[in-house]
Structures are given as structure tokens and as C-alpha cells.
């Protein structure tokens, strides 16, 4: 890079680039997982055929990865780069963004991200292999937005991720056959009904896990039972045989 280019554009620090990568990784992982979950539906926990799940997951995952590798295609700025105030530019024409194809190829090298980190950390010109391959530079954005909107966007992404994960996981558990059997067993337990003065409702989101592999199932659930006199957290452990129904193994309160 010649002297004039260095005066006009300042190369991004390695710390900013790594932070931008982590933000992108988090953001697009959330996007891909969200798309996959939505395509599976909330009743996916009861699916016994793994090939059916795979056939639903692969197309959406492929689309998600294609979007990830094209993440810098809008003005050379990905979500992470926008937050960190940096951008990708052509090494020989720093006023221009590299073509879409080159940006896509550049990001394909992120498949080997540990090597890319090592190269970036050891490179004197602050470049990773993807940059060297398409002759790109990552520079500070002279027109970056104010800090507050960027920080709020980052916080918003984090909140959206945890809220979606919590709500979807809870909905998936509540739609599972294991949860329905657990509720049935609780409603038939005279000791619980007597202790809480009758069942009024259940907590919004149960916690725990439901796992099915080769037809065998195991579920460990924690369900908040809302009673007329007091509330009670009930732990339920169930198992399932291939082609069989869920059976209660243990119930704790």
C-alpha cells in the first residue's frame, strides 16, 4: 500500500477485526439457527425419523451459510463491521468495494478460521488469507454511525437471541408428547393436588430436555404448577421405547 492510501484510509486494528468477526459469527449463527428451528416447527422433538429432520434442516442451513459468506456484499460492510466501524475495500482502489464474487471467495476462507486468526495475528500488513487472495484491505470507516446506535444494535441482537431461544425451546417442550404425559401424571397425583389446593395453571415455560434417538426417548422436565394455595416446581423423568408411549419413571416435588 502506498503512502497516499495510508493517509486517506487507516487500516483497521486486529482487535476490531476479531471483534467484528465474533459479532458476525454470533449474529449469523442466530439467524441460521432461527431459520432452522422455524422450518422444523415446534413439534420437531417428537420426530423419530432423523432423515426427515435432516431433509428439512439441510436446505435452510445451506441458505444460511450462503448468506454468511456474502455478509460483506453491501458496501463491504457486514453487521459486525458496521458495529465496529470498519469496512472492506479493494487494495489497489481503496475508494471501491471489491466485486461480490471476490467478497464471497474471501469469506469462504473463514471455514478455516483458526488458521485465518493465526495469519491475521502474524501478518505485518494486518491481512488474513482471504484478504491476500482477493487483494483486499479492511479499513476504518470514516463515515461510521454514532457509537450509541451501534452499541444499541449489538445489545438488541443479544436480547433477541436469548429471547428467541428461550421462547422457542419452551414452546417446543410444551408441544412435545413427553410434556403432555407429564402434565397428565401431575394432574392424577393426589398428593400434589392436595398440597397446592388444586391446580389452577402451569408456568409459561417449562425447562429441561427431551431427547429421542433411534426411537428411544428420555425426558427430564421441570414444570411450575400454579395452585390455588401455593405454587410448586415439579421435576418429571420419563422414558420411551421405540414405537411406544412415554412412561413416567420418577416425579419429584
C-alpha positions in Angstrom: 0.0 0.0 0.0 1.4 3.4 -0.9 1.7 6.5 1.3 -1.3 8.3 -0.2 -3.6 5.4 0.5 -2.4 5.2 4.1 -3.1 8.9 4.6 -6.6 8.5 3.2 -7.6 5.3 4.9 -6.4 3.9 8.2 -6.1 0.1 8.4 -8.4 -1.5 11.0 -6.7 -2.9 14.1 -6.6 -6.6 14.6 -8.8 -6.3 17.7 -11.5 -4.5 15.8 -11.4 -7.2 13.1 -11.6 -10.0 15.6 -14.5 -8.3 17.4 -16.3 -7.8 14.1 -15.8 -11.5 13.3 -17.3 -12.6 16.6 -20.3 -10.3 16.2 -20.9 -11.6 12.7 -20.5 -15.2 13.9 -23.0 -14.7 16.7 -25.5 -12.8 14.5 -25.5 -15.2 11.6 -25.5 -18.3 13.9 -28.6 -16.8 15.5 -30.1 -16.3 12.0 -29.3 -19.8 10.8 -30.5 -21.5 14.0 -33.6 -19.4 13.9 -34.4 -20.3 10.3 -33.7 -24.0 11.0 -36.0 -24.0 14.1 -38.8 -22.3 12.3 -38.5 -24.7 9.4 -38.7 -27.7 11.8 -41.7 -26.3 13.7 -42.3 -26.6 17.5 -43.2 -30.3 17.2 -39.8 -31.5 16.0 -39.0 -33.1 19.3 -41.4 -35.9 18.6 -39.9 -36.7 15.2 -38.5 -40.2 15.2 -37.1 -40.2 11.7 -33.8 -38.5 11.7 -33.7 -38.4 7.8 -36.9 -36.3 7.9 -35.3 -33.8 10.2 -32.2 -33.7 8.0 -34.2 -33.1 4.8 -35.7 -30.1 6.5 -32.5 -28.7 8.0 -30.1 -29.0 5.2 -31.7 -26.6 2.7 -32.2 -23.9 5.3 -28.7 -24.3 6.7 -27.3 -24.1 3.1 -29.2 -20.8 2.5 -27.9 -19.5 5.9 -24.3 -20.3 5.1 -24.6 -18.7 1.6 -25.9 -15.5 3.3 -23.0 -15.7 5.8 -20.3 -15.9 3.1 -22.0 -13.0 1.3 -22.1 -10.9 4.5 -19.8 -8.1 3.2 -21.6 -7.6 -0.1 -23.4 -4.4 1.0 -20.8 -1.6 0.7 -18.2 -4.0 2.1 -19.8 -3.8 5.5 -21.2 -6.7 7.5 -23.2 -6.3 10.7 -20.1 -6.8 12.8 -18.1 -4.4 10.7 -20.9 -1.8 11.0 -20.8 -2.1 14.8 -17.0 -1.8 14.9 -16.8 1.0 12.3 -14.7 -0.8 9.7 -15.2 -1.9 6.0 -13.6 -3.9 3.2 -12.0 -2.2 0.3 -10.0 -3.0 -2.8 -6.3 -2.8 -2.1 -5.5 -1.1 -5.4 -8.6 1.1 -5.4 -9.5 1.8 -1.8 -12.4 4.0 -2.8 -14.1 1.0 -4.3 -15.7 -2.2 -2.8 -14.4 -5.5 -4.2 -16.9 -7.3 -6.5 -19.4 -9.6 -4.9 -17.7 -12.7 -6.2 -14.4 -11.7 -4.6 -16.0 -10.9 -1.3 -17.7 -14.3 -1.4 -14.4 -16.1 -2.0 -12.7 -14.0 0.7 -15.2 -15.2 3.3 -15.0 -18.8 2.2 -11.6 -18.9 3.9 -13.5 -18.4 7.3 -14.2 -22.1 7.1 -10.6 -22.5 8.3 -11.0 -19.6 10.8 -8.3 -20.8 13.3 -5.7 -20.5 10.5 -7.1 -17.2 9.5 -6.7 -15.9 13.0 -3.1 -17.0 13.2 -2.3 -15.4 9.8 -4.0 -12.2 10.8 -2.2 -12.0 14.1 1.2 -12.6 12.5 0.8 -10.6 9.3 2.6 -7.3 9.3 0.0 -5.8 6.8 -2.9 -7.0 9.1 -4.3 -9.4 6.5 -5.7 -12.9 6.6 -5.6 -15.4 3.8 -8.9 -14.2 2.3 -7.6 -10.7 2.1 -4.4 -11.7 0.4 -6.2 -13.9 -2.1 -8.5 -11.2 -3.5 -6.2 -8.3 -2.6 -8.5 -6.6 -0.2 -7.9 -4.4 2.8 -10.0 -3.7 5.9 -10.0 -0.1 6.9 -11.7 2.2 9.4 -15.0 3.6 8.1 -14.7 7.5 8.0 -18.5 7.7 7.8 -19.3 5.3 10.6 -22.5 6.0 12.6 -22.5 7.4 16.1 -21.4 5.0 18.8 -24.8 4.8 20.6 -26.8 3.3 17.7 -24.1 0.7 17.2 -24.0 -0.3 20.8 -27.8 -0.5 21.0 -27.8 -2.7 17.8 -25.4 -5.1 19.4 -27.4 -5.2 22.7 -30.6 -5.7 20.6 -29.1 -8.7 18.8 -28.1 -10.3 22.1 -31.5 -9.8 23.6 -33.3 -11.1 20.5 -31.1 -14.2 20.5 -31.8 -15.2 24.1 -35.5 -14.3 23.9 -36.0 -16.4 20.8 -34.0 -19.3 22.2 -36.0 -19.2 25.5 -39.4 -18.9 23.9 -38.8 -21.4 21.1 -37.3 -24.0 23.4 -40.1 -23.6 25.8 -42.8 -23.8 23.1 -41.1 -26.9 21.6 -41.1 -28.7 25.0 -44.8 -27.7 25.7 -45.7 -29.2 22.3 -43.9 -32.5 22.9 -45.8 -35.7 23.8 -43.4 -36.1 26.8 -44.7 -32.8 28.3 -48.3 -33.8 27.7 -47.8 -37.1 29.5 -46.0 -35.3 32.3 -49.0 -32.9 32.8 -51.4 -35.9 32.8 -49.4 -37.6 35.5 -49.2 -34.4 37.6 -53.0 -33.9 37.4 -53.5 -37.5 38.6 -51.2 -37.1 41.6 -53.4 -36.6 44.6 -50.5 -35.6 46.9 -49.6 -32.6 44.6 -53.2 -31.5 44.2 -53.8 -31.7 48.0 -50.6 -29.8 48.8 -51.2 -26.8 46.4 -55.0 -26.7 46.9 -55.9 -27.8 43.4 -54.2 -27.0 40.1 -55.0 -23.6 38.6 -52.4 -23.3 35.8 -48.9 -24.1 34.7 -45.8 -21.9 34.3 -45.3 -20.2 30.9 -42.1 -22.0 30.0 -41.0 -25.4 31.3 -37.3 -26.2 31.4 -35.4 -29.4 30.8 -34.7 -31.6 27.8 -36.5 -34.1 25.5 -34.2 -36.4 23.5 -35.2 -39.1 21.1 -32.6 -41.4 19.3 -33.5 -44.5 17.2 -36.9 -44.5 18.8 -35.7 -44.4 22.4 -36.6 -41.3 24.3 -35.6 -39.7 27.5 -37.1 -36.6 29.0 -36.2 -34.6 32.1 -38.6 -31.7 32.8 -39.1 -29.1 35.4 -42.7 -27.8 35.4 -44.1 -25.0 37.6 -47.5 -26.0 38.8 -49.6 -23.0 39.9 -52.0 -23.9 42.6 -54.9 -22.2 44.4 -53.0 -22.0 47.6 -49.3 -22.1 46.6 -47.1 -22.9 43.6 -44.9 -25.9 43.2 -41.9 -26.9 41.0 -42.3 -30.5 39.9 -39.4 -32.5 38.3 -40.5 -35.3 36.0 -38.4 -38.0 34.4 -39.9 -40.1 31.6 -38.6 -42.6 29.1 -39.9 -44.0 25.8 -39.4 -47.3 23.9 -39.4 -47.5 20.1 -43.0 -47.2 18.8 -44.1 -46.9 22.4 -45.6 -44.2 24.6 -43.9 -42.0 27.1 -43.9 -43.5 30.6 -43.3 -41.8 33.9 -40.3 -43.1 35.8 -39.9 -40.5 38.5 -41.8 -37.5 39.8 -40.2 -35.2 42.4 -41.5 -32.0 44.1 
